[in-house]
Amino acid sequence: MRGPPEMEAAAPTSIGSSGKGKSTRTSNASGTTPQARWRDNHPLARWAHVAVASAIRRGLLVRQGCEVCGEEKADFHHDPEHYDQPLRGRFLCRRHHVAEHRRLRCEAAS
């Protein structure tokens, strides 16, 4: 026989899993994950990301190496002003992708 629901132990979460798996963190204020909040706040960017993933799956866009260093594993980078043209962008490795976003933030701040 089961006890009252408030007496049951909580299921383990993956918080603190060093980035392995999906984030299960939620904000106390909104009850949503950081990824879900970003998706809700940036619908055009989210649409562009989905369009690129679909184009890669369908063979319309061929995954390439980093445009800067040639690293095989690369992400597709959209320039913020071109989110309305989802296949306009370039492939950058994680290091150069992060550096490009840092450059864009510094440029916007000045």
Steps between C-alpha positions, in 0.01 A plus 500: 500500500634843406522782743378853439672672202675750727680212671653355178863571418572733209646353183868579445581778256799560277588832665874516538568239234778709345301574187411139423144466380228761484473775758234441760558824688200723536457849630292539811335804345390356167525124541669464160850401392744764373475344153121526501516866608750576220277321247195697616688833490665444158242342265668617176840364608339171605327474161835557324666226709222254421519589130875432490460166679227403252710608200795291625275196553345539155837548329432859393788626715822303532676514836850644462804557718579824682543792263788634713710199605357205304391300807258230379250533785331836441175682583304715255524867595230748402577869505220658708392731218448199269269279706229565240726319247567178693746340258719810489786445740821308548638200680724573799659264754385550859805711590457741209120504536529611864765756401270640229212541747737669745613737223138579409411574865799732539413674173140550611609638838719771347 
